[in-house]
Structures are given as structure tokens and as C-alpha cells.
Amino acid sequence: MYRPKPVSPRQNKILLILNGILVPTTLALGGVSLYYKQWVSVIAMILVLLSAILNTYNCWKRLKEKS
């Protein structure tokens, strides 16, 4: 069975920063798409936002477990 290598704390910090940038950017693009009534883009931004929030939570949780 395949077991992935554990992610280092440095990689977790970088992922946390990137997801912190991705969340407000996604909110802004989703808001603009909502303003122009581009519903496909709005749905795509919601999916990206949910994925980024889940990834941020997992990175934060892994960093807390290490310390």
C-alpha cells in the first residue's frame, strides 16, 4: 500500500501562506463574477474557496500537532 511522505513544517507554513493569499483572491474574483452574473465562475470560485479553506485548516492542524 502506498503511503505518502509526511509534509515538513516548512512546507506546511508555505502552504498556509499560499492558501491565505488564495482565500481573499477567490472571494474578490467570486464577488466580481457575481456582480457580472457569470454563474459558472461563481460556482467555480466557491469550489476553490472551499478547497482552500479545507487545505488551510489541515495545514494549521498539522503545524499544531508538531509543536
MDTraj code that builds the backbone (N, CA, C; nanometers):
import mdtraj as md
import numpy as np

residues = "MET TYR ARG PRO LYS PRO VAL SER PRO ARG GLN ASN LYS ILE LEU LEU ILE LEU ASN GLY ILE LEU VAL PRO THR THR LEU ALA LEU GLY GLY VAL SER LEU TYR TYR LYS GLN TRP VAL SER VAL ILE ALA MET ILE LEU VAL LEU LEU SER ALA ILE LEU ASN THR TYR ASN CYS TRP LYS ARG LEU LYS GLU LYS SER".split()
xyz = np.array([
    [0.0840, -0.1183, 0.0000],
    [0.0000, 0.0000, 0.0000],
    [0.0888, 0.1251, 0.0000],
    [0.0503, 0.2223, -0.0784],
    [0.1270, 0.3465, -0.0908],
    [0.1021, 0.4371, 0.0290],
    [0.2099, 0.4846, 0.0878],
    [0.1981, 0.5815, 0.1972],
    [0.2794, 0.7052, 0.1598],
    [0.2150, 0.8200, 0.1514],
    [0.2887, 0.9411, 0.1134],
    [0.3843, 0.9839, 0.2240],
    [0.4907, 1.0509, 0.1835],
    [0.5856, 1.1029, 0.2809],
    [0.5194, 1.2156, 0.3593],
    [0.5512, 1.2280, 0.4865],
    [0.4915, 1.3373, 0.5643],
    [0.5425, 1.4734, 0.5159],
    [0.4583, 1.5717, 0.5288],
    [0.4923, 1.7069, 0.4850],
    [0.5710, 1.7748, 0.5965],
    [0.6800, 1.8414, 0.5597],
    [0.7634, 1.9072, 0.6598],
    [0.6943, 2.0333, 0.7122],
    [0.7334, 2.0800, 0.8318],
    [0.6742, 2.2027, 0.8858],
    [0.6965, 2.3243, 0.7953],
    [0.8113, 2.3285, 0.7290],
    [0.8387, 2.4410, 0.6380],
    [0.7402, 2.4405, 0.5212],
    [0.7145, 2.3223, 0.4659],
    [0.6179, 2.3117, 0.3565],
    [0.4780, 2.3483, 0.4039],
    [0.4431, 2.3102, 0.5267],
    [0.3127, 2.3463, 0.5813],
    [0.2979, 2.4971, 0.5952],
    [0.4046, 2.5642, 0.6392],
    [0.3992, 2.7104, 0.6535],
    [0.3814, 2.7774, 0.5178],
    [0.4533, 2.7278, 0.4179],
    [0.4413, 2.7851, 0.2834],
    [0.3004, 2.7629, 0.2286],
    [0.2456, 2.6418, 0.2481],
    [0.1088, 2.6145, 0.2034],
    [0.0081, 2.7023, 0.2763],
    [0.0319, 2.7268, 0.4044],
    [-0.0575, 2.8117, 0.4819],
    [-0.0565, 2.9547, 0.4281],
    [0.0611, 3.0050, 0.3928],
    [0.0721, 3.1402, 0.3371],
    [0.0038, 3.1476, 0.2001],
    [0.0293, 3.0481, 0.1150],
    [-0.0326, 3.0483, -0.0181],
    [-0.1843, 3.0391, -0.0098],
    [-0.2346, 2.9569, 0.0812],
    [-0.3795, 2.9475, 0.0975],
    [-0.4361, 3.0753, 0.1580],
    [-0.3587, 3.1414, 0.2433],
    [-0.4020, 3.2704, 0.2973],
    [-0.4144, 3.3764, 0.1890],
    [-0.3329, 3.3666, 0.0862],
    [-0.3430, 3.4579, -0.0278],
    [-0.4579, 3.4159, -0.1198],
    [-0.4765, 3.2850, -0.1347],
    [-0.5788, 3.2329, -0.2256],
    [-0.7210, 3.2637, -0.1787],
    [-0.7455, 3.2603, -0.0482],
    [-0.8821, 3.2809, 0.0033],
    [-0.9352, 3.4207, -0.0300],
    [-0.8650, 3.5310, 0.0038],
    [-0.9216, 3.6624, -0.0320],
    [-0.9276, 3.6873, -0.1827],
    [-0.8308, 3.6317, -0.2563],
    [-0.8336, 3.6464, -0.4018],
    [-0.9565, 3.5778, -0.4604],
    [-0.9866, 3.4596, -0.4103],
    [-1.1046, 3.3866, -0.4570],
    [-1.2324, 3.4608, -0.4214],
    [-1.2369, 3.5173, -0.3008],
    [-1.3543, 3.5953, -0.2611],
    [-1.3740, 3.7155, -0.3532],
    [-1.2640, 3.7838, -0.3860],
    [-1.2740, 3.9009, -0.4730],
    [-1.3205, 3.8615, -0.6136],
    [-1.2602, 3.7572, -0.6690],
    [-1.2996, 3.7140, -0.8037],
    [-1.4425, 3.6612, -0.8061],
    [-1.4820, 3.5928, -0.6997],
    [-1.6205, 3.5460, -0.6907],
    [-1.7180, 3.6613, -0.6817],
    [-1.6806, 3.7663, -0.6087],
    [-1.7659, 3.8849, -0.5992],
    [-1.7805, 3.9560, -0.7319],
    [-1.6704, 3.9675, -0.8055],
    [-1.6763, 4.0305, -0.9377],
    [-1.7615, 3.9465, -1.0328],
    [-1.7440, 3.8161, -1.0275],
    [-1.8244, 3.7277, -1.1132],
    [-1.9719, 3.7354, -1.0768],
    [-2.0007, 3.7484, -0.9494],
    [-2.1392, 3.7613, -0.9047],
    [-2.1991, 3.8932, -0.9532],
    [-2.1190, 3.9993, -0.9506],
    [-2.1647, 4.1298, -0.9971],
    [-2.2031, 4.1249, -1.1450],
    [-2.1213, 4.0549, -1.2239],
    [-2.1479, 4.0450, -1.3677],
    [-2.2352, 3.9247, -1.4035],
    [-2.2862, 3.8557, -1.3036],
    [-2.3782, 3.7421, -1.3204],
    [-2.3205, 3.6321, -1.4091],
    [-2.1965, 3.5982, -1.3829],
    [-2.1323, 3.4861, -1.4514],
    [-2.1357, 3.3672, -1.3549],
    [-2.2447, 3.2928, -1.3616],
    [-2.2739, 3.1924, -1.2602],
    [-2.1761, 3.0755, -1.2609],
    [-2.1244, 3.0390, -1.3746],
    [-2.0278, 2.9285, -1.3794],
    [-1.9009, 2.9673, -1.3035],
    [-1.8562, 3.0901, -1.3213],
    [-1.7380, 3.1377, -1.2494],
    [-1.7637, 3.1460, -1.0995],
    [-1.8847, 3.1864, -1.0623],
    [-1.9192, 3.1948, -0.9199],
    [-1.9127, 3.0563, -0.8562],
    [-1.9687, 2.9572, -0.9222],
    [-1.9662, 2.8207, -0.8685],
    [-1.8229, 2.7686, -0.8609],
    [-1.7428, 2.7978, -0.9627],
    [-1.6027, 2.7551, -0.9617],
    [-1.5271, 2.8210, -0.8468],
    [-1.5513, 2.9492, -0.8223],
    [-1.4836, 3.0185, -0.7130],
    [-1.5272, 2.9647, -0.5767],
    [-1.6530, 2.9249, -0.5644],
    [-1.6996, 2.8659, -0.4385],
    [-1.6272, 2.7339, -0.4128],
    [-1.6109, 2.6533, -0.5169],
    [-1.5396, 2.5261, -0.5013],
    [-1.3928, 2.5479, -0.4659],
    [-1.3286, 2.6446, -0.5307],
    [-1.1893, 2.6758, -0.4994],
    [-1.1785, 2.7287, -0.3568],
    [-1.2738, 2.8122, -0.3157],
    [-1.2734, 2.8674, -0.1808],
    [-1.2876, 2.7570, -0.0762],
    [-1.3794, 2.6651, -0.0974],
    [-1.3965, 2.5546, -0.0026],
    [-1.2708, 2.4682, 0.0054],
    [-1.2099, 2.4427, -0.1083],
    [-1.0868, 2.3645, -0.1110],
    [-0.9739, 2.4362, -0.0373],
    [-0.9604, 2.5665, -0.0579],
    [-0.8549, 2.6434, 0.0082],
    [-0.8772, 2.6493, 0.1589],
    [-1.0019, 2.6645, 0.2015],
    [-1.0311, 2.6691, 0.3451],
    [-0.9998, 2.5345, 0.4096],
    [-1.0377, 2.4258, 0.3445],
    [-1.0090, 2.2927, 0.3973],
    [-0.8586, 2.2678, 0.4037],
    [-0.7871, 2.3080, 0.3010],
    [-0.6422, 2.2915, 0.2981],
    [-0.5758, 2.3767, 0.4061],
    [-0.6246, 2.4987, 0.4276],
    [-0.5702, 2.5852, 0.5321],
    [-0.5895, 2.5220, 0.6687],
    [-0.7081, 2.4691, 0.6930],
    [-0.7359, 2.4044, 0.8214],
    [-0.6437, 2.2846, 0.8438],
    [-0.6257, 2.2025, 0.7411],
    [-0.5392, 2.0851, 0.7554],
    [-0.3939, 2.1233, 0.7798],
    [-0.3444, 2.2256, 0.7109],
    [-0.2068, 2.2717, 0.7328],
    [-0.1902, 2.3255, 0.8739],
    [-0.2855, 2.4033, 0.9192],
    [-0.2804, 2.4602, 1.0539],
    [-0.2828, 2.3493, 1.1591],
    [-0.3675, 2.2491, 1.1374],
    [-0.3786, 2.1376, 1.2311],
    [-0.2478, 2.0584, 1.2376],
    [-0.1848, 2.0343, 1.1222],
    [-0.0573, 1.9619, 1.1204],
    [0.0522, 2.0411, 1.1901],
    [0.0524, 2.1739, 1.1725],
    [0.1531, 2.2554, 1.2401],
    [0.1332, 2.2537, 1.3910],
    [0.0092, 2.2532, 1.4368],
    [-0.0186, 2.2487, 1.5805],
    [0.0220, 2.1147, 1.6409],
    [0.0067, 2.0057, 1.5662],
    [0.0441, 1.8735, 1.6162],
    [0.1948, 1.8604, 1.6323],
    [0.2714, 1.9258, 1.5468],
    [0.4173, 1.9158, 1.5522],
    [0.4742, 1.9873, 1.6741],
    [0.4098, 2.0968, 1.7165],
    [0.4667, 2.1756, 1.8274],
    [0.4071, 2.1414, 1.9610],
])
top = md.Topology()
chain = top.add_chain()
for i, resn in enumerate(residues, 1):
    res = top.add_residue(resn, chain, resSeq=i)
    for name in ("N", "CA", "C"):
        top.add_atom(name, md.element.get_by_symbol(name[0]), res)
traj = md.Trajectory(xyz[None], top)
